[in-house]
Amino acid sequence: MRIVTLNANGIRSAARKGFFDWLPHQSADVVCLQETKAHIHQLDDPLYWPEDFHCYYLDADKKGYSGVAIYARHPPDMLVRGLGWPDMDAEGRYLEARFGDLSVVSVYLPSGSSSAERQAVKFTFLDRFLPHLRECAAKGHHYILCGDWNIAHKPIDLKNWRSNQKNSGFLPEERAWLDTVFERDGWVDAFRHANPQPDQYTWWSNRGQAWAKNVGWRIDYQVVSPGLRAAIRAVAIYKDQRFSDHAPLIIDYDHPFPV
């Protein structure tokens, strides 16, 4: 089973940069997108409904903002649109597809980099999301939560960690929250489980020479429930082409894709 996740930073922008030419060659079973930045009525071109996939979008109320999507080889048994939180659901941040004993989620956690107010929103989201993760774990069901979590966990996960310790995305409180998710509650950072090497990033600022010099952050994850730890087989960050300021994260699992 292969799952691809990408923060597209605008699905129409990613399309112009070749994402939908690349996708058919990836043998993906599920594709999770974040920051589609489009309403579904703006995606009437067949390009946005790739062949061989069942395609599902969850838009933000605000035009040109946020939004998530899932493309799946097989139709899910159930689709969960949102977390049941009106404020965050209006921002189009959570879409869950259930296939048999497996749920795949496209999730886009808030960023706090734009203002203190948005950082407060981010902290509130984290406070509410942890009980949700625990409810998921209690179901005895497999989960793969894919997306931009807007937090780099450890110093190895960003190039300039010393100078970013007071910046959103690497704040001590955010990193401690991920400690709880991974170390206390047992969720697994699938990429880091398979690849312990430094200089592995999924996002680069558009400023300066960040991409050329690989001055990046690893903030995109596939977070899996403990029962899938042994199923993680191969991981990759695709950097041969740029579809976004983020790179696709590709992970293969031994778990069969339910049909």
C-alpha positions as CSV (number, residue, x, y, z in Angstrom):
1,M,0.0,0.0,0.0
2,R,1.4,3.4,-1.0
3,I,0.3,6.7,0.4
4,V,1.3,10.1,-0.9
5,T,0.8,13.4,1.0
6,L,1.5,16.9,-0.2
7,N,0.7,20.4,0.9
8,A,0.0,21.8,-2.6
9,N,0.0,25.4,-1.6
10,G,-2.8,25.8,-4.1
11,I,-4.0,22.9,-6.1
12,R,-4.3,25.0,-9.3
13,S,-0.7,26.2,-8.8
14,A,0.5,22.6,-8.3
15,A,-1.3,21.6,-11.4
16,R,0.5,24.3,-13.5
17,K,3.8,23.0,-12.1
18,G,3.1,19.4,-13.3
19,F,1.7,17.6,-10.2
20,F,-1.1,15.9,-12.2
21,D,1.4,14.8,-14.9
22,W,3.6,13.2,-12.1
23,L,0.8,11.6,-10.1
24,P,-0.2,8.8,-12.5
25,H,3.3,7.3,-12.4
26,Q,3.4,6.9,-8.5
27,S,1.2,3.8,-8.1
28,A,-0.4,5.5,-5.1
29,D,-3.4,3.8,-3.4
30,V,-4.3,7.0,-1.5
31,V,-3.2,10.6,-2.1
32,C,-3.8,13.3,0.6
33,L,-3.6,17.0,-0.3
34,Q,-3.7,20.0,1.9
35,E,-4.0,23.7,1.2
36,T,-6.0,23.2,-2.0
37,K,-7.0,26.9,-1.8
38,A,-10.0,26.4,-4.1
39,H,-13.7,25.8,-3.9
40,I,-15.0,22.7,-5.7
41,H,-16.9,24.7,-8.3
42,Q,-13.5,26.1,-9.4
43,L,-12.2,22.5,-10.1
44,D,-14.5,21.5,-13.0
45,D,-11.5,20.7,-15.2
46,P,-11.1,16.8,-15.4
47,L,-7.5,17.4,-14.4
48,Y,-8.6,17.8,-10.8
49,W,-10.5,14.4,-10.9
50,P,-7.7,12.1,-12.0
51,E,-8.6,8.8,-13.6
52,D,-8.5,5.7,-11.5
53,F,-9.2,7.7,-8.3
54,H,-12.3,8.5,-6.3
55,C,-11.8,12.2,-5.4
56,Y,-13.1,14.0,-2.4
57,Y,-12.6,17.6,-1.4
58,L,-13.3,19.6,1.7
59,D,-13.2,23.3,1.1
60,A,-12.7,26.2,3.5
61,D,-15.5,28.7,3.7
62,K,-13.0,31.5,2.9
63,K,-12.1,31.8,-0.7
64,G,-8.5,30.8,-1.6
65,Y,-7.7,29.4,1.8
66,S,-6.8,26.1,3.3
67,G,-8.9,23.0,2.2
68,V,-8.0,19.3,2.0
69,A,-8.6,16.5,-0.3
70,I,-8.3,12.7,-0.6
71,Y,-7.9,10.6,-3.8
72,A,-8.4,6.9,-3.3
73,R,-8.2,3.9,-5.7
74,H,-11.2,2.4,-4.1
75,P,-14.3,4.2,-2.7
76,P,-14.2,4.4,1.1
77,D,-16.8,2.8,3.3
78,M,-17.3,6.1,5.0
79,L,-16.2,9.7,4.6
80,V,-15.8,11.9,7.7
81,R,-15.9,15.6,6.7
82,G,-14.5,17.6,9.6
83,L,-13.9,17.2,13.3
84,G,-17.3,18.5,14.4
85,W,-15.7,21.8,15.5
86,P,-17.5,24.6,13.6
87,D,-14.6,27.1,13.8
88,M,-12.0,24.7,12.4
89,D,-14.4,22.8,10.1
90,A,-15.1,26.2,8.4
91,E,-11.4,26.3,7.6
92,G,-11.4,22.9,5.8
93,R,-8.8,21.1,7.8
94,Y,-9.8,17.4,8.3
95,L,-11.1,14.8,5.9
96,E,-11.1,11.1,6.9
97,A,-11.7,8.1,4.6
98,R,-12.4,4.8,6.1
99,F,-11.6,1.6,4.3
100,G,-12.3,-1.6,6.3
101,D,-10.1,-1.6,9.3
102,L,-8.0,1.4,8.1
103,S,-8.7,5.1,8.2
104,V,-6.6,7.5,6.1
105,V,-6.9,11.2,7.1
106,S,-5.8,14.3,5.2
107,V,-5.2,16.9,8.0
108,Y,-3.9,20.4,7.9
109,L,-3.0,21.8,11.3
110,P,-3.1,25.6,11.7
111,S,0.0,27.7,11.4
112,G,0.8,30.3,14.0
113,S,3.4,32.2,12.1
114,S,1.3,35.1,10.9
115,S,0.2,36.5,14.3
116,A,-0.1,35.9,18.0
117,E,-3.8,35.5,17.5
118,R,-3.3,32.6,15.0
119,Q,-0.7,31.0,17.3
120,A,-3.4,31.0,20.0
121,V,-5.8,29.3,17.5
122,K,-3.1,26.8,16.9
123,F,-2.6,26.0,20.6
124,T,-6.3,25.7,21.0
125,F,-6.4,23.2,18.1
126,L,-3.7,21.2,19.6
127,D,-5.5,21.1,23.0
128,R,-8.6,19.7,21.2
129,F,-6.8,17.4,18.8
130,L,-5.0,15.3,21.3
131,P,-8.3,13.9,22.8
132,H,-9.4,13.2,19.3
133,L,-6.2,11.2,18.6
134,R,-6.8,9.3,21.8
135,E,-10.4,8.5,20.8
136,C,-9.0,7.2,17.5
137,A,-6.5,5.0,19.3
138,A,-9.2,3.6,21.5
139,K,-11.2,2.3,18.6
140,G,-8.7,-0.5,17.9
141,H,-8.7,0.6,14.3
142,H,-5.6,1.4,12.1
143,Y,-5.1,5.1,11.3
144,I,-2.7,7.0,9.0
145,L,-2.9,10.7,9.5
146,C,-1.3,12.5,6.6
147,G,-0.5,16.1,6.2
148,D,1.1,19.4,7.2
149,W,1.3,19.5,11.0
150,N,3.2,22.8,11.0
151,I,5.6,21.6,13.7
152,A,9.1,20.3,13.4
153,H,9.6,17.8,16.2
154,K,13.3,17.6,16.9
155,P,16.4,19.7,16.1
156,I,17.2,17.2,13.3
157,D,13.9,18.2,11.7
158,L,15.0,21.7,10.6
159,K,18.3,23.2,9.5
160,N,18.4,26.3,11.6
161,W,16.9,25.0,14.9
162,R,18.9,27.2,17.3
163,S,17.6,30.4,15.8
164,N,14.0,29.1,15.5
165,Q,13.3,28.1,19.1
166,K,11.1,31.1,19.6
167,N,9.3,30.8,16.3
168,S,6.0,29.2,15.6
169,G,6.5,25.6,14.4
170,F,9.4,24.9,16.7
171,L,8.2,26.4,20.0
172,P,8.9,24.3,23.1
173,E,5.2,23.9,23.8
174,E,4.5,22.6,20.2
175,R,7.4,20.1,20.4
176,A,6.3,18.9,23.8
177,W,2.8,18.3,22.3
178,L,4.4,16.0,19.7
179,D,6.4,14.3,22.4
180,T,3.1,13.4,24.0
181,V,1.7,12.2,20.7
182,F,4.7,10.0,19.9
183,E,6.3,9.1,23.1
184,R,3.5,8.9,25.6
185,D,0.5,8.0,23.4
186,G,2.4,5.7,21.1
187,W,1.6,7.2,17.7
188,V,4.4,6.7,15.1
189,D,6.2,9.2,13.0
190,A,6.4,6.8,10.0
191,F,9.1,8.7,8.1
192,R,11.4,9.1,11.1
193,H,10.8,5.5,12.1
194,A,12.4,4.4,8.8
195,N,14.8,7.2,8.1
196,P,16.9,8.6,11.0
197,Q,19.2,10.7,8.7
198,P,19.6,14.5,9.0
199,D,18.8,17.0,6.3
200,Q,15.4,15.4,5.5
201,Y,12.9,18.2,4.9
202,T,9.5,18.7,3.4
203,W,9.2,22.5,3.4
204,W,11.4,25.3,2.3
205,S,10.8,29.0,2.5
206,N,10.5,30.8,-0.8
207,R,12.8,33.5,0.5
208,G,16.5,33.6,-0.4
209,Q,18.2,30.3,-1.4
210,A,16.4,28.0,1.0
211,W,15.5,25.4,-1.6
212,A,18.9,25.5,-3.3
213,K,20.8,25.2,0.0
214,N,18.3,22.7,1.5
215,V,17.5,25.1,4.4
216,G,14.2,23.4,5.3
217,W,11.8,22.1,7.8
218,R,10.2,18.6,8.1
219,I,6.7,19.6,9.0
220,D,4.7,17.1,6.8
221,Y,4.0,13.7,8.4
222,Q,2.3,10.4,8.0
223,V,1.4,9.6,11.7
224,V,0.3,6.0,12.1
225,S,-1.3,4.1,14.9
226,P,0.9,1.8,16.9
227,G,-0.4,-1.4,15.1
228,L,1.1,-0.2,11.8
229,R,4.6,0.4,13.1
230,A,5.9,-2.9,11.8
231,A,4.1,-2.3,8.4
232,I,6.3,0.7,7.5
233,R,8.4,-0.5,4.6
234,A,9.9,2.4,2.6
235,V,9.8,6.2,2.9
236,A,10.8,9.0,0.5
237,I,10.6,12.7,0.0
238,Y,10.3,13.5,-3.7
239,K,12.4,16.5,-4.7
240,D,13.2,16.0,-8.4
241,Q,10.4,18.5,-9.3
242,R,8.8,21.3,-7.3
243,F,5.0,21.4,-7.2
244,S,4.8,23.6,-4.1
245,D,6.9,25.0,-1.3
246,H,6.4,21.6,0.2
247,A,7.6,18.2,-1.2
248,P,5.5,15.0,-1.6
249,L,6.0,12.5,1.2
250,I,5.7,9.0,-0.1
251,I,5.4,6.0,2.2
252,D,4.9,2.3,1.4
253,Y,3.3,-0.1,3.9
254,D,3.0,-3.8,4.1
255,H,-0.6,-3.5,5.2
256,P,-2.9,-4.4,2.3
257,F,-5.1,-1.7,1.0
258,P,-8.7,-2.7,1.8
259,V,-11.0,-3.2,-1.1
